[in-house]
Structures are given as C-alpha cells and as structure tokens.
Amino acid sequence: MSPDFFTKPSHTLRSAMEAIDRNSMQICFVLDDDGKLIGALTDGDIRRALLKGATLEQEVGTFMSRAPRFVPNGMSRADIVEKLKSWNVRQLPVVDEKGRVIGIETSDDLRGLLKRNNQVILMAGGFGKRLSPLTDTLPKPLLRIGGQPILETIIKRFRDVGFYRFVLIVNYRGEMIRDHFKDGKELGVEIEYLCEETPLGTCGGLSLLKEKPTEPVFVMNGDILTRADFGAILDQHCSTNATATMVVREYYTEVPYGVVKVQGDRILSIEEKPKEMSYVNAGVYVLSPEAVAMIPQKSFFDMPSLFNMLKDSGREICCYKLKDYWVDIGRMEDFHRAQADFEGHFGS
C-alpha cells in the first residue's frame, strides 16, 4: 500500500498534489494520526481551490471532502467492483471496524471483474504503404511486434481493463484480419467486423455501424501501441460531459538556429536552438452517441472534421493529455522502435 495514496489534514496542498502526481490515481486519502480515514482530496479539488485564490502552502484539511467513499474489510471483490462502477471511481480505501485504512482496492487490481459495455471501434483498414514491403502481402495491423500482431496487443490492452465488445473496421486484406481473430472468443472478447468498400477516413467508417450506440464508444487507429489508461480516459470523458474527447500528447520541435526576438531594430533576446512544445493528436478518441450520429453516411470523413463540426455547433469537446508510452507505427523507423521498446513496456 503506497504512502503516495495518503496525506494528513495538516499537510500542504503542494505535498498532496505531489503525492497525487506520483500515484497516478488523481486522488489521495486523508488520515488522522491514528490512521483513520477522515477525508479525500482529488486533483480537481486542488484545481478548484487554486482558481478561488488558495495557495499551495495552505492545509489539506481546509479543502478536503469530509465524506470519503470507502468499503469495509471483508466485502467481496464482486461487490467492490459494483461500488467502483456505481460511484464512477477508480479506487476505494478498505477500512477496518475502527475506521482505519488497511488497504486500497483499485480498478486496475480488479480489472478481470470490471466489465465495461462500451464498444471499442478499431480502424484496421489502412494500406500501410509506408511500411512496404512488409505490408505488400500483410495488412499493417497484423504485423508482428513482440511476437504478436499489433492489433492483438491493442485488443488485449483494452480487454485487461474490462472492455470486451470490439468492432474492427477493415478494408485492405480484411479477410486476413477476420481469419486471425475470428469472433474473438480465443481472446475472451466479442468481435464484429465492418468492411469499407472504399476508404472512408478516420471516422467515416462509423456510419456503417449496424446499431447506433447508446453509450460512449472508443475509436482508435489500429496501428498504435500505447500504455494509455483506457479506463481513466473514459472516466474523464464521462465526468466532463464531453460530446467528444481526443487523446493528445506532447510533441517537441527544436528550432535548429538561434532564435532572435526583436522590437523594431532592437534585439530583445537570443535563445539558442529552443524547443517548442505542442499537443498533437494521438489517434485515440471517445465519442458520445450524439457525436456518432453527426457522422455523414458512407462518406469520406476524418476525425479533425468531426471535432471542428462539434465545436462549431457549440458542443463540448475535450482532450485527455497522455503521459504514457505511445508510438504510431506509420513508418519503418517507428516499426523498429516499437520492436525495441516492446518488452520494456508490454512484456509480462
């Protein structure tokens, strides 16, 4: 049980924020001197406090929730899963009969029991021309990295955090993908297939769905390897009431010269080869049913166009800032990089 899950009411918001950053669970629990649970503090609580003028040196006790959720020692794991789902949280402290925390149950620990009904739609129809000759006879999603197809790694990552309903949108050599995965039973999931007769872009294929979704759906390119926390992405999408969420990641570009800032003919500053950071599209999305309904029928349509349409119509669109491992296997150098990285990030 990591100490990074816990703080005390007399500790500063700064120390609590540092603990939350280390535990990656967006929350820490507040204990008294006897180890009893007396509160909880989320990263959202800290953000709202700062927006209202608080400082990072103020005490946790001023801003914590005084009615934290918890489960009693001895509760069955199935019941804990139900609590996680009904309360829409990723972790719950376990307390003994005196109210002292004796453990933490997380959705990651219980992922085999936590089922999510949301569909995962994987775009697996690309031609992968930049990876020729590897893709001359094999669709890119079936290229093997770490001893298994890229698409299999993606499906297993989703499966291991509770997702089990998959739709694969195929085109180029789609029959090979069908032959490999079949109905998904060997992987413990359910797989359906949609075939694009002509390429429909990064989201046009969603117009082929046999039944319109009633819950948010994941959409992801079938050539991406990532350690992203898919459960956390979905949870954020739901908690923000977004119509669409795009996963983004930091991307740095280095100017290969000294950058000179001027005002008229006066030099204000000189910075040698500065790096500039931008957020870029990571090819992973969550779309609410309302967003899916706005996709044109059987027409070429891409995700940036959908997000711009939603923004122009006044819908809420959000981003999830990815800090985990990510690689888009679009070029040969990406393929070799992923091969070298695989064991360290996806090995058992």
C-alpha positions in Angstrom: 0.0 0.0 0.0 1.9 3.0 -1.3 2.2 6.0 1.0 1.5 8.2 -2.0 -2.2 7.4 -1.6 -2.3 9.2 1.8 -1.9 12.6 3.3 -2.8 14.4 6.6 -5.1 17.4 7.2 -2.1 19.5 8.3 -0.1 18.8 5.1 0.1 21.3 2.4 -1.8 21.2 -0.9 1.6 21.2 -2.6 2.6 17.9 -0.9 -0.8 16.4 -1.6 -0.5 17.4 -5.3 3.0 15.8 -5.5 1.6 12.6 -4.0 -1.3 12.5 -6.4 1.1 13.0 -9.3 3.2 10.0 -8.1 0.2 7.7 -7.5 -1.4 8.5 -10.9 -4.8 7.9 -9.5 -6.0 11.6 -9.3 -6.8 11.3 -5.6 -5.3 10.9 -2.1 -7.0 10.0 1.1 -6.7 12.0 4.3 -5.9 10.1 7.5 -5.7 11.3 11.1 -2.8 10.4 13.4 -4.4 7.0 14.2 -4.7 6.1 10.5 -8.4 6.6 10.4 -10.0 7.8 7.2 -11.3 11.3 7.6 -11.3 12.8 4.1 -10.3 12.6 0.5 -8.7 15.2 -1.9 -8.7 14.9 -5.7 -6.7 16.8 -8.2 -10.0 18.5 -9.2 -10.4 19.7 -5.6 -6.9 21.3 -5.7 -7.5 22.9 -9.1 -10.8 24.4 -7.9 -9.2 25.7 -4.7 -6.4 27.4 -6.7 -8.9 29.0 -9.0 -10.6 30.5 -6.0 -7.4 32.0 -4.8 -5.9 29.4 -2.5 -2.2 28.9 -2.3 -0.3 25.6 -2.5 1.0 26.2 1.1 -2.5 26.0 2.6 -3.5 22.9 4.5 -5.3 19.9 3.0 -7.9 19.9 5.8 -9.4 23.2 4.6 -10.3 21.8 1.1 -10.8 18.0 1.6 -14.1 16.2 1.2 -15.2 15.1 4.6 -17.4 12.3 3.4 -15.0 10.0 1.5 -16.2 6.8 0.0 -14.8 3.5 1.2 -15.5 -0.2 1.6 -15.4 -2.3 4.7 -12.9 -5.0 5.2 -14.3 -8.3 4.1 -16.5 -7.0 1.3 -16.4 -9.4 -1.7 -14.5 -8.3 -4.7 -17.6 -8.6 -6.9 -19.3 -6.1 -4.6 -16.3 -3.8 -4.6 -16.5 -3.8 -8.4 -20.1 -2.8 -8.3 -19.2 0.1 -5.9 -16.4 1.2 -8.3 -18.9 1.2 -11.2 -21.9 2.8 -9.4 -19.7 5.5 -7.8 -17.7 6.0 -11.0 -14.4 5.9 -9.2 -11.1 4.1 -9.8 -10.1 3.3 -6.3 -11.6 2.8 -2.8 -9.9 2.6 0.6 -10.6 -0.5 2.7 -11.2 0.2 6.4 -11.4 -2.0 9.4 -14.0 -1.9 12.2 -12.3 1.2 13.8 -12.2 3.1 10.5 -8.5 2.7 10.0 -7.4 2.2 6.4 -5.9 -1.2 5.8 -5.7 -1.3 2.0 -6.7 0.2 -1.3 -8.7 -1.5 -4.0 -8.3 -0.1 -7.5 -10.0 -0.8 -10.8 -6.6 -2.0 -12.1 -6.4 -4.6 -9.4 -10.0 -5.8 -10.2 -9.8 -5.4 -13.9 -10.7 -9.1 -14.5 -14.0 -8.5 -12.8 -14.7 -5.0 -14.1 -16.7 -5.2 -17.3 -17.3 -2.1 -19.5 -20.1 -2.4 -22.0 -18.8 0.4 -24.2 -17.8 -0.6 -27.7 -14.2 -0.3 -28.9 -14.0 0.5 -32.6 -10.6 -0.1 -34.1 -9.7 1.3 -37.5 -7.9 -1.5 -39.2 -8.4 -0.8 -42.9 -5.3 1.2 -43.9 -3.0 0.1 -46.7 0.3 0.8 -44.8 2.1 1.8 -47.9 5.0 3.5 -46.0 5.8 0.1 -44.5 6.2 -1.7 -47.8 7.4 -4.3 -48.5 6.2 -5.6 -45.1 2.6 -4.7 -46.0 2.7 -5.9 -49.6 1.1 -9.2 -48.5 0.0 -8.5 -45.0 -2.3 -5.8 -43.5 -0.4 -3.4 -41.2 -2.5 -4.4 -38.1 -1.2 -8.0 -38.4 2.5 -7.0 -38.5 4.1 -8.7 -35.5 5.8 -6.7 -32.8 6.9 -8.5 -29.7 5.8 -11.8 -31.2 2.2 -10.9 -31.8 0.2 -8.7 -34.2 -0.1 -5.0 -33.3 -3.9 -5.3 -33.3 -3.8 -8.2 -30.8 -1.7 -6.2 -28.4 -4.3 -3.3 -28.7 -7.3 -5.7 -28.1 -5.6 -7.3 -25.0 -4.8 -3.9 -23.5 -8.5 -2.9 -23.7 -9.6 -6.4 -22.6 -7.4 -6.2 -19.5 -9.2 -3.1 -18.2 -12.7 -4.5 -18.8 -13.6 -3.8 -22.4 -14.9 -6.8 -24.3 -17.1 -5.5 -27.2 -15.0 -4.8 -30.3 -15.8 -3.7 -33.8 -13.0 -3.9 -36.4 -13.4 -1.7 -39.5 -11.4 -3.4 -42.2 -10.6 -2.9 -45.9 -7.1 -3.8 -47.2 -6.7 -7.6 -46.8 -9.5 -7.6 -44.3 -10.1 -11.3 -44.8 -6.7 -12.0 -43.2 -7.7 -10.0 -40.1 -11.0 -11.9 -39.9 -9.2 -15.2 -40.2 -6.8 -14.4 -37.4 -9.2 -13.0 -34.8 -12.5 -14.8 -35.9 -15.2 -13.9 -33.3 -12.7 -13.0 -30.6 -13.6 -16.0 -28.3 -9.9 -17.1 -28.1 -9.1 -13.7 -26.6 -12.1 -13.7 -24.3 -13.8 -10.9 -26.2 -16.6 -10.3 -28.8 -15.5 -9.1 -32.3 -17.7 -7.8 -35.1 -16.4 -6.7 -38.5 -17.4 -3.8 -40.8 -15.9 -3.7 -44.3 -15.3 -0.4 -46.1 -15.7 -0.9 -49.8 -13.8 2.3 -50.3 -11.7 4.1 -47.7 -13.9 6.3 -45.5 -11.3 8.2 -43.5 -10.6 8.1 -39.8 -14.2 8.2 -38.7 -16.4 7.8 -41.8 -16.5 4.0 -41.2 -18.5 4.6 -38.0 -21.5 5.4 -40.2 -21.5 1.7 -41.1 -22.4 0.6 -37.5 -25.3 -1.8 -37.6 -26.7 -0.3 -34.4 -26.2 3.2 -33.2 -24.5 3.3 -29.8 -26.4 4.3 -26.7 -23.2 4.7 -24.7 -19.8 6.5 -25.4 -17.6 4.5 -27.7 -13.8 4.3 -28.1 -12.3 4.8 -31.5 -8.7 4.1 -32.1 -6.4 3.7 -35.0 -5.2 0.0 -35.4 -1.5 0.9 -35.7 -0.9 2.4 -32.3 0.9 0.9 -29.4 0.3 2.7 -26.1 0.2 2.1 -22.4 -2.7 4.6 -22.1 -5.1 4.0 -19.2 -8.3 3.5 -21.2 -10.4 3.3 -18.1 -9.2 6.7 -17.0 -9.8 8.2 -20.5 -13.4 7.0 -20.5 -14.0 8.2 -16.9 -12.7 11.7 -17.8 -14.9 11.8 -20.9 -18.0 10.9 -18.8 -17.1 13.2 -15.9 -16.7 16.3 -18.2 -19.9 15.6 -20.1 -18.0 16.0 -23.3 -19.5 15.1 -26.6 -16.1 14.0 -27.9 -12.7 13.5 -26.2 -9.4 13.4 -28.1 -6.3 11.9 -26.6 -3.4 14.2 -27.2 0.3 14.0 -26.4 3.2 16.4 -26.1 5.4 16.9 -29.2 8.6 18.9 -29.2 10.2 20.5 -32.2 13.7 22.1 -32.0 14.5 25.2 -34.0 18.0 24.5 -35.4 19.1 28.1 -35.1 19.4 30.8 -32.5 16.0 32.5 -32.3 16.2 36.3 -32.0 13.3 38.3 -30.7 13.3 41.9 -31.9 11.4 45.1 -31.5 12.0 47.4 -34.4 15.8 47.3 -34.9 16.5 46.4 -31.2 17.3 42.8 -30.1 15.2 41.8 -27.0 16.6 38.3 -26.5 18.5 35.5 -28.1 17.7 31.8 -27.4 19.9 29.1 -28.9 18.0 26.3 -30.6 14.9 26.4 -28.4 12.4 23.6 -28.2 8.8 24.3 -28.7 6.1 22.1 -27.3 2.7 21.4 -29.0 -0.1 19.0 -28.3 -0.7 16.5 -31.1 -3.5 14.1 -31.9 -2.7 10.6 -30.6 -5.3 8.8 -32.7 -7.4 7.7 -29.7 -10.9 9.1 -29.1 -14.1 8.7 -27.1 -17.3 9.7 -28.8 -20.7 10.1 -27.2 -23.7 8.8 -29.2 -24.6 12.4 -30.2 -21.2 12.7 -31.9 -21.5 9.4 -33.8 -24.9 10.5 -35.1 -23.4 13.5 -36.8 -21.0 11.5 -39.0 -22.1 11.6 -42.6 -23.4 8.4 -44.1 -20.9 6.3 -46.1 -18.8 9.3 -47.0 -15.1 10.0 -46.5 -14.8 11.9 -43.2 -12.0 12.3 -40.8 -11.8 13.0 -37.0 -10.5 16.6 -37.2 -13.5 17.4 -39.4 -15.9 15.9 -36.8 -14.3 17.7 -33.9 -14.4 21.0 -35.8 -18.1 20.3 -36.6 -18.9 19.7 -33.0 -17.0 22.8 -31.9 -18.8 25.0 -34.5 -22.2 23.6 -33.3 -21.4 24.5 -29.7 -20.8 21.0 -28.4 -18.3 20.4 -25.6 -15.1 18.8 -26.9 -12.3 17.9 -24.6 -8.8 16.4 -24.6 -7.1 13.8 -22.4 -3.4 14.6 -22.0 -1.5 11.4 -22.4 1.7 10.8 -20.4 2.1 7.1 -21.0 4.1 5.3 -23.7 2.8 5.8 -27.2 4.1 5.0 -30.7 2.3 5.4 -34.1 3.6 2.6 -36.3 3.4 4.6 -39.6 7.0 4.4 -40.9 9.7 1.8 -40.9 11.7 3.6 -38.2 8.6 3.5 -35.9 8.2 -0.2 -36.5 11.8 -0.9 -35.5 11.5 1.5 -32.5 8.4 -0.4 -31.3 10.2 -3.7 -31.7 13.0 -2.4 -29.4 10.5 -0.9 -26.9 8.0 -3.8 -26.7 9.5 -5.9 -23.9 10.1 -2.9 -21.6 6.5 -1.6 -22.0 4.3 -4.6 -22.8 6.3 -7.7 -21.6 4.8 -9.8 -18.9 
